[in-house]
Amino acid sequence: SLGWCMGGHPCLELGRMSIPGMKAVVTFHGVFDAVAVDETNEAPGASEADNPADRPCCLVCNGKDDPFVRREDLDSCKQIFEQNGWEWKLVQYERTRHGFTNPAQDLNTSEAFSFNEEASMSSWEAACD
């Protein structure tokens, strides 16, 4: 499952559901507001029969200067991944803002957005590994 921007949150929720056959979850400048940590430490849709080895691995590609991704939301994601035994990796790109994979962001007048060719290429290569 791949998710960009607001697609980051539903992408992670799909991964939490332990859908058979889903091997990987990758988000690019994903927005994770209101990602909830379940009190039971169980992922929604998961069952006792779930094999942790069958859960998807997760890659979160994030711009360190993205104003739409709060540190608290990344910490919640980390807690969810660890509680559910996910293999996961967070890649933080220095001097990188929201929308870094989209060259059209260079036309966006908002300081919150910018294209970063190096981060774009690096994140795609990481996703393909």
N, C-alpha and C positions, 0 to 999 in steps of 0.2 A: 504494500500500500504506500502510495506517495502522496504527500500533502504539502501545499504551499500556502503561506499566509493563514487565513482562517481555516483552511483544510488541515492544518496541523493538529488541531484539537480532535476532530472526528477520526483522523488517522490513528491517533493514539487510542481512542476509544475502541476502534476496530481491533487493534492489537490486544487490548485488555480482554476482549471477548474470546480469545483463544480459538479463532475460526480455523478449522482443519485446513491444512494446505497453505496457510499464510506464513510465509517464511521471513518476511522483513517488513518493517515500518520505517519510513524515512520522512522526515519533515524538513522543509527549507523555509527559513524565516517564519516558522509556525507561531501562531498566537495560541497560548494555552490558558487564557483567563478562565477562571472557575473550574479548573481541573481539580476534581475532588479526591481526597484520600479516603478510601472506604474504611470505616471503623473496624470491620472484620478482617482487614488485610487481604481480602479476596477481590479479584477482578470481577466485574459484572459479566455474567455469562460463563464464568469458569466453574468447573465442577471438581469434586474430589478425584475424579478419574483422570483429570488433566495431567499430562506428563510435562513437567517443566521443560524438558528437552524439545518438546513440540511447539513451544511458544515462540513467536517471532522475535528476532533480534531487532533492536531499535537504534536508529541513528538520528540525532537531533542536530541540525546544522543551523547555527544561530549567529547573528551579528551582535557583537558585544555592545554596539551603540544603538541597538534597536529599541526605540522608546515604547514599543508596544508589547515587549516581553519583559515582564517584571521578574526580578531575581526570585521572589517568593513563588511564582508560578513554575519556574525551572526547578526550584527546590521540591515542590509538590510532585512534579513529574519524577524527579530522582527518587523520592520516597516510594512512589507507586512502583517504579521499576524494581527497586530493591526488595520491597515487600512481596512482590510477585515473582521473584527469581528470574527476571529478564536479563538477558545479555544486552547491554546497551552502551552507547557512547554519545557524549555531548562534545561537539566541536564548536568552539567559540572563535569567530573571526574578528580580529582586531580592526579598529577603524571601519567598521561595517555596520550599515543601518538596514532598515526594513526594505524588503523587496530586492535584495542584492543580486538575485538571479535574473532579473528582468532589465534588459538594456533600455527599455522605454522609461525607466525610473529617472534617467538622466534628464528627461523632459519635465519631470514633476518638480514643481516649484517648492514643495514642502521639504523642509530640512530633515524630516523624519525618514525620508526615502532616498536611496541612491543605489545605482548599479555598481557592483564591484566585480570586475572581470576575474580577478584572482580567486576571490571567494566563490564565485559562481562555478568556475572550472574545478576548483578543489573540492567543493561540496558534491558536485556531480560525480567526480572520480571516486570519492569516498562512498557514495551511494552504489556505485557499480562494483565495488570490491566485494 
